[in-house]
């Protein structure tokens, strides 16, 4: 920051005399240069600043306190939003209106006492105009360590319900990679139907697109069809879960493929809602800068302490509202509210943009990646608590791996072909199982699969024979497979599937004569399959309605199935 002399030397003699009057300094006659040195010396004299601070009107004193809590400078836009304008006037207007006498004009009160100057400085978001206390004057004010730090929120009482920040990201990434190994995406992103299909098998289904983007950024997934790259996938799944999650966190920290603002619920950048994630060009922010600026706000929050989320967001709005805005500009970004289509341009909509973004970061990526716990009141997130991983994450340090005497988690393989793979099973092993087994269900503790003919056929298309399937299952379980399952694998290798269970629609008639009439008429016979007896016959999938209509035209009314069965 500039010195007091430097901030005063550009002002005219009239301005210097106003400053001298407010500091009760008598200036010698002559040009501004002659007045400058004695004025600066008097203002920096021991004890002088205390007398001036004591005489400050309340609004100016509050503005000074704000500046001190921010290290002696703050964006001018933030200062003017909070304390009113710092009015620029020529000598004539200044001498007529006498703004230094306006006790409600906080910034003018400091400016005409030489305690506030303005200048541009470079910031991560670009050049920004700051209001600042001259450096040598600042050094005579109470040190920041003696003042309270900026209050970004406050502690919260213990929440009634807690969601711990379990490292779900690695588990869900393993599931995603296995699904895409079995069937790659047809496009560069995951279709809504594919996301719906995978949702029951994910711990955090809402994080699916997020994880896919990070894996693309890491080179684990190919960006065109989201197909796993063999070598990169092998290396990623070979990491410990802690190390893999650390790698995902590191990728998120710097990626520009994923824009948190673009995925914040309720916001649109003018593109159709379904295209928000891919139409990155429509979003005005720098994704990495937004992320780092937001994370820097959270660093001041104490570790292992429940913190009030609403109070934190409110204090960010008051203390550092322009954390992601270049030049503190709230008017140039064109964003819309998805629900009602209203424009969100201007500082008045801060909570609808920055407020939503901060809440999404806590409820989304920071929780998915294991760095914050969430506290709930009913269904609403009301508090957060930083975990030990947060500090390591920000510092970029390696995860701490604590030694343990516990045995390696194993999968359980039942004689009936069910495979229960614990979520703590080595990711590489679960990935192998998920590549070929039929997916049954998933929960917070385990994923359940079944060995079926279709699963073995899927394994064969991926180059796995029954002997390799047996090896994978025995390695995952740590023991020999049940004898019956060994036999079943061997028989499938020789004969393939030896039976199939399928859903079937059956038409049952009141007597054999009615069934013969339906089979004899071409308009109804084409919808019927094999006879199952003298009064029952299979109905071809998807043809319930055509059969009912054709039979009615033939004079035969058939009761439709209840409850209604959706046609295939």
N, C-alpha and C positions, 0 to 999 in steps of 0.2 A: 504493500500500500504506500501511497505517496506521503511525503512529509508535510508538516503543517505549512512550512514556508512555500513548498511547491503548490499547495492547494490555494494559497492566498495570493500568490504573485500575479495571477492572471486577472485579478479583480481590480476595479477602479478605486480611486482614493475614497470616494463616497462609501463604498462597501467596507473598506478597511476602517473608516471612522465609525460605522455602525457597530462593527465587531468590537472596536476599542471601547465604545460607549457601554456596551453590554458587559464587558470585562472590567469596566471602570479603570481604563488605561488612558493617560493623556499622551496624545501623539504630537510630535514636533511638527512645525509647519514645513511645507515643502512637497515634492512629488511623492508618488506612491512608494518608490524605492526607498526614500528616506524614512517613511513611516513603517515599512515592513519589518525591519530588524528589531526595533524596540517593541513592536507589537508581539512578534513571535517570542521574544525573550520574556516578556511579561506573562504571556499565556502559558509558557512552560516553566515558570518560576514555581518553586516548591509551595504547595498549599493553595495556589491560585485556582486550580481546577475544582477543588472541594467547594469553594465559595460559589462558583458559577453553577455547579450541580445543585447546590442547595437552593438557588434562586430559580431553577427551571420550573415553568408551569407543568402541571401534571401530565398533559399529553406528550410534551417533549421528553419528560423524564421516562415515560413508558417506552417511547421510541428508542431512547438511549439504552435502556435496559435490554430491549429486544436486540439491538446491535451488539451489545456486549455478550449476550448469550450465544450469539452467532459468530463470535470471534472478531468483532469489530466491523463486519461488513455483511451486507445482504443484498439480494437482487433488488434493484430500485422498484421494479414492478410489484414485488411483494411488499415493500415498504409503503408504497403509495396505496395499495389495496387496503392495507391495515390501518395506516395513520393519515391518509389523505395526501394530496399532491404536494410536491416540492416545486413551488411556482417559479418559473423563469421569467424575469422582468428586466427591461432596460432601465438605465438610471433614472429617467424621467418618471416612468410609472412607479418604480420602486419608491422614489422619494415622495410621490403623491399618496400612495396607498399604505406605505409603512407596514409591510407584512410582518416585520419582526415584533410588532406590538400585538399581533393577533395571538392571544393565549391559547386558542384552540388549534392553531396551525402547528402541529407537532414537528414536522420536518423543516418548515421554515424557521421555527424556533431554534433548532440545532444548526441549521445552515448559516444563519446570520450571527451565530456565536462562534463560527469557525469550527464547529464540532462535527459537521457532516459535509462531505464533498461527494462528487459523482464522477465516475470514469468507467470506461469499458475495459473488460478483461476477458481473456480466453477461458472457456469452460468446455467440458466434454460435449455439451450441446451446441457449441459455437460461441461467438462473441456475445457478451451479455453486459448490460450496464448495471453497475453496482452503486449503492450508496455506502460510504465508508467513513470511519473515523480516521483522521490522519494518524500515521503510525506513531510518531513521537508523542502525540497527545494521548493516544490509546495506551501507551506504556505508563502514563501517569494515572490512569484510571484503575479501579480495582481489577485484579487479575481474573481471567475467566475461571481459574480453579477455585476462586473464592465465591463464585456465583453459581447458582443452580444451572444445570445443563438444560438444554431445550427439552421441554416436557412432551415427549411423543407417547401419549397414552398414560395409563396407570395400571397398577396391579388389579387383578380380578379375583373374586372369591372362587374357591374350588368349584368347577362346573358339576352339574348333576349327572352328565354323561360325557364320556371321553372316547375319542378315537385316537389311539396311539399311532404314531407315524411308523408303522411297520414297513419294512423295505419291500413293498408290494411290486415295485417297478421291475425288479429282476425276475420275479415269478411270472408276471404278466408278459414280460419281454420273451421269456422262454416259451410260453404258450403261443404267442404271436409268431415267433420264428418257426415253431413246429407246424402251425397251421399254414403258413406261407410256403413251407418246404413241401407239404403235401399238395397244396394247390395255390400256386402263385396268383397274385392279383392280375386281373386283365388290364389294369390301368396303373397310373402312377400314384393312385391313392386308394383308400379302402372305401368301397361302396357302402351305403347305408345298410343294404341287406347283409353284406359280409360282417359289418360291425354287429348287427343284431344276432347273426349266427354265432359269433364268438363270445358275445356278452355273458352267457351263463357260465363260461369257463374262465372268467377273469375275476381277480379280486377287486380291481378298480376298472370296470368297463369304460368309464368316462375318460380314462387316460390312454385309450388305445391309439388314437391318432397322434397324440403327444409322443408316445413311445416309438411308433413307426417313424416319425420325423427324426427323432434322435438317432435311431438305428441307421437311417439313411445317411445322416450327417457323419456318423462314424464309419461308414462304408460297409456295415454289416448287411444292409439290405441294398439291393440295386434300386436306383431311383425310378426306373422305367416301369417295371412290373412288380416291384416289391418282392423280389425273389432273393432268398438268402445267398450271400457270397460264401462258398464253402470254407475257405481258409479263415476269413474274418469271423464267420460264425463260430468256427471251432475255437478260435482264440478267445472270443468273447465268452462263450459258454464254459471255457476252461478256467476262467477266473473264479475266485471265491465270490459268493453273493455280495459280500461287503465291498470287494474291489470292483465288481461289475457295477454296483450302484454308484460307487464313487466316480466311475468312468461316465456313467449317464449324467450325473450331476455336473461334472466338468464340461461335458458336451453341451448341456443346457445353458451353462453360464456364458458360452461364447457363440452359440448358434444364431444364425440369422434366417435359417430355414423355418424356424418356429417363431411366430410373433405372438407373445402373450396377449397383447392388446387386441389382436385380430381374433383371438379365441375367447375373449371376455364375454360372458353371456350378456345379451341385450344390446350389443353394439354392432353397427354396420358402417363400412366406409363408403357407402353408396353402391356397392356391388350387391347382387342378390344374396340372400342369406346363405344359400347352399354353396356359394362360391367364395365366402369370406376367407376361408383358410388358404385358398390357392391364389386369390387375387391380391398378392402381397403388394403389388404396385399401387393399389388404391389406399394403402395404409400410410399415413404421413410420418410415422415415428421410426426411429432406428431401434429394431428389436433388442439388440444387445445392450444398447445404451439405456433403454427403458428398464430392462431387467437389472442391470448393475446399479442404476440410480435407486430403484425401489429396494433392492437388497441392502444398500448402504443405510437406508432409513431404519431398517430392522436391526442393524448391528448395535445400536445404542440400547436395545431392550435387554434386560438382564437374562441370563441363562437360567433354565430350570425354574422359571417363575410364570405362573398363569398371568396373562396380560390381556386387558380388556381390548377386544378388537375394534369396537365402535369408537372408543376413546382414542385409540391409536390413529385411526383414519381421520378423525376430527382434528387431531393435533397436527397431522401432516398437512391437512388443508390450511391450517393457520400458520404453521412455521415454515414449511417447504413445499408449497403447492405446485411449483413449476418444476418438480424434479425430473420430468421427462420432456419438457417443452423447450425447444431452442429459443433462446432470447427471452424466455418467460412469456411467449406469445400464445394467448388462448383464443385468438380470433381467426387464425389462418387454417386450422385443421377442419376439414369438412367430415363430420361424423354424424350418424343418425341413431336414434333410438329405434330398435327393431319393432318394439311393441306398438308404438303410435306414430312412427315416422317423423317425429319432430327433430329439428336440427339441434345438435349439442355444441354449437359454437359459442365460445365465450366463457369467462370464468364462472358465471352463474351456474353452469352445468358441470362444475368440477366433480361433484359427487357421482354424477351419472357416468363419468368417464374415468377419472383417476380413482375415485372411490370404489367403483366396480372392479377396476383392474387390481387394486390392492387386495380386495376380498377374494378375487379369483386366484391370485397368486398363493394366498394362504390355503384356500380350500382345494386348490388344484396342485400345481407342480411342487410346491414346498412340502405338501403332505405326501404326494405320490413318491417323492424322492427321499422321504424319511427324515426331513429336517425340522418339522414342527408337528407337535400334537395339537389336536383340536378339542375344544370344550363346547358342549351344546347346552342350550336351554330348549327342551323340546326338539324340534327339527332345525333350529337356527343355531349357527355357529356364533358364539358370543365371546370366545376367548381362544388364545393360542399360547403355546409354550415351546420355546426353542429347545431342541435336543442338542446333545453334545456334538452331533454331526454337523450342526449349522456352522460352528466356528471353524471346523476342519474344512468344510465345503468352501467357505468364503476365503480362507487362507490358502486353499489349493493343496493342503497337505494330504498325505496318504492316510487311509483309514487305519485306526488302531485295531489290530487283531489280537484278541486276548486268547491265551492258551486255554484249553478245556480238556477234561478227562472223559467227557461223554463219548460214547461210541458213535461212529459215523451213522447218520440216519439211513435206514434201509427201506426199500419198497416191500410190500407184502403181496405175495402172489398166491391166490387161493386155488384149490383144485378145480373150481368151476370156471376158471379163466379170468376172474376179476383181479385187477392189479391196483393196489392202493399205494400211490406214490406220495409220500409226505412232501409238503411244501419246502421242507428243509433238505430234501434229497438233492444231491449234486445236480445243478442245472443241466449239465451235459447228458446225464443219465435220463433225466425226465424228458428231455428233448428227444432222445432216441426212442423212448417208449411212446411218446405222443406222436411221433412220426408214423407209426404203423398201427397202434391200438385204436379201437373204437372208443371215442370219448363218451363217458357216462355222466359224470357230474364233477363239480369242483366246489371246494369249500375253503375256509380259512386255514385248515390244517392239512388237507390232502386233496389230490386229484385222483379220481377213480376212472380206470379204463377197463376194457374187456377185450380179450383175445378172441377174435371172430374170423370166419373165412374172408369177409370183406377187408378186415384189418390186415390179414396176411397177404391178400391180393394187393393192397396198397403198399405193403412192405416190398413185395416183389417188383412193383413198378419203380421203386426207389433203389433197387439193387440189393435188397436184403432177402436171403433165403431163410427157411425155417430154422436151420442150424444157427444162423446169426441172430435170429429173433430169440432163440433159446439162450444164447450167450449173453445177450443184452439183459434179459430178464433175470438170469442167474447172477449176473454181476450186480444188478440193482438190488436184488433181494439178499445177496450174500449167501445163498444156499441153492441146492439142486431144486429144480422144479418138481411139483407133484407128479407122480408116475403117469396119471391119466392125461395130464396136459402134455407131457413129453410124447405120449403115444399119439395124441390128437395132432400135434405139430408134425410128427412123422407121417401120419396118414394123409394130412392135407398136402404135404410135399409130394406125395405119390398120386393122390386122387383128386385133390381140390376139395371144394365144398361138397359135403355129403347130405346136406339137408338145408332147407330154408323156411323160415317163418315169415309170412307176409299177411298184411291186412287184406280182408276180402269183404265185398258187398254181396249179400245173398238175397235173392228174391224167393220168397216162399209163398206158393199159391194155395188156395183153399182145397183144390183137388187136382188130380193129374190132368183132367180134361182142359182146365184153364191154362196150364203150362204148355200143353201141346198146341193150343191155339196161338199162344204167343210165339212159340218156336216155328210154327208153320207160316206165319205172316212175315214177309221180308222187312216190313217197316219196324217191327219190334225185334225180330230175330237177330238183326245185326248188332244189337246192343247187349246180347246175351252171350255168356261164355259156356263153360262145361257144365253139364247137368250134375247135380250132387245127389240125385234121387228122383223119384217120380213126381215130387211136388216142389223141388228146390233147384235153383240154378244160379250160377255166378253172374253178376252184372259187371260189365266192363267199367273200369275206373273212368270217372268223369262223365258218365252217360246217364245219370239218374234222371235229370230233367227231360232229356230227349225221349227216354223210355216211358216216363209217365205220360208225356204228351202223345206219343205214338199209340200207346195202349188205350188212352182215352178216346182217340179217334177211331180205334177198333171196337169201342164199346166196352172196354174193361177198365175199371177204376182201380188204381193201385195206391195203397197208403204209403206216403213217403216215409223215410226213416226218421225217427224221433229219438233223441234230439237231432236237429239238422246236422247232416254230415257235409262238410265243405268239399265240393268236387275238387278232384286233383287237377 
